[in-house]
Amino acid sequence: MKIFSGTSNKPLAQKIAKKLGIDLSPLEIHIFPDGEKRVRVLDKVVGEDCVVVQPTSPDPDVNYMELFFIVDALRRSGARRIKAVIPYLGYQRQDHVFRLGEAVSLEVIATLLKWGGVDEVISFDLHSIKIPEIFKIKLTHLSALPIFAKEIKKVRNNTVLVSPDMGGIRRIKVLSEMLNNIPFAIIKKDRDLATGKVTMNGIDGEVKGNAIIVDDMISTGSTIVTAANLLKNKGAKNVYVFATHAVFSQDSPKILGNSLLQKVFVTDTIDIPKEKQFPKLEVLSVAKTIATQLKM
Ligand code: R5P
């Protein structure tokens, strides 16, 4: 097996390669002055199974294009099978038509990946469990929940898991089962589709002791911070967050850092540059889970 990395999360690709006991294969990625890229494979791949690691945030479009070019270069160089490890799969929140006239962006991405020559996609904690149905190639859906469960066991006493919206019910139930059925609660969240503004109207379930918010991603941070404020008002002692994808758009690192959250746990599905890190942040790695999957 040969493993290649795009430019979006090389540290994760290096960790995966290390777990597999191999080196990353070399690629040349040249950026022209106008932003176009020229990609060249610098390894022999004829008849080889190749893996490309490239989560897509930020910038989703730039990272997807780079991935398509790497896959094309591998295919033209004779690779046998190509697996795209896209730990954070961009556009997954646009997996169906919400309002008449909208594009289904994820379906466009799925089509491009298939026609570009990808045989399998490996991704993490997808926004909806129905997403693999959109893909006409195999999509292996991995989860960071076992990694979170291991960490949560350390603070489990007097703890309630909290989903910040109805969409997270399945996730919270699975995690609760992993932790011997610890109690969970669900916040009633509403988001204005036009403005993105989040409002929260109460909680189903009892909140006492430590509250652990579990979500698939943190983008602007408004879901998590609004949930944390609500939980504190309802009497939670400490509020923690476990979210798989640190999308961290706009001012979210600052907002999260200044919030009343005790700690924010995320994974390294997306690389977090130094300027987006803050003292309350702890990053757990998904490298071992991906390496184990690749060995299968
Ligand atoms: C929503 O359905 C998702 O699970 C996340 O809660 C949401 O995407 C987070 O976005 P933000 O951080 O911008 O509130």
Boltz pocket constraint, residues with backbone or C-beta under 6 A from the ligand:
constraints:
  - pocket:
      binder: B
      contacts: [[A, 164], [A, 165], [A, 167], [A, 198], [A, 215], [A, 216], [A, 217], [A, 218], [A, 219], [A, 220], [A, 221], [A, 222], [A, 223], [A, 224]]
      max_distance: 6.0
